[in-house]
Amino acid sequence: PGGFLEVSVDFLSRYIEGKTVLIEENSSGEKKDYTAEENKASLKNLKTVVLVNGGSASASEIVAGALKDYHLAQIIGEQTFGKGSVQDLEEFKDGSSLKLTVAHWLTPSGHSINELGITPDIEVKLSEEDYNNNLDPQLDKALELFNE
């Protein structure tokens, strides 16, 4: 699932102090940095594993991308969705609306999330057979790494 930008930045502030966690780039190439808050990084020394797949989009990609860029978590699973677009909703008097893409998200290192997604550090696929048999090799790998 995706989520909200503010929640992502707040969550990342628990791992990262006072550094860029996300960059917004508009069509003119202008960039705006989103920075983690100071003195909130209570989880910065916590061993962290993040599971991702093609359903991971938007805010979840922001979190995975920042944690990956700063080497604060192992990202396990499959390539994420790639929804790195920033959209504004224009509402009209007749009740209709139009959603316009106005910018794109970049990870702190400048990697574009849009249409590319986040590549896991360790790729582990979940097959239909795994799913049908209640097996989860992605979770198994995450637990293995977490317990090392």
Secondary structure as UniProt FT lines:
FT   HELIX           5..12
FT   TURN            13..15
FT   STRAND          20..26
FT   TURN            27..28
FT   STRAND          31..35
FT   TURN            38..39
FT   TURN            42..45
FT   STRAND          49..52
FT   TURN            54..55
FT   HELIX           59..69
FT   TURN            70..71
FT   STRAND          74..77
FT   STRAND          85..91
FT   TURN            93..94
FT   STRAND          97..106
FT   TURN            108..109
FT   TURN            114..116
FT   STRAND          122..123
FT   HELIX           128..132
FT   TURN            133..134
FT   HELIX           137..146
//
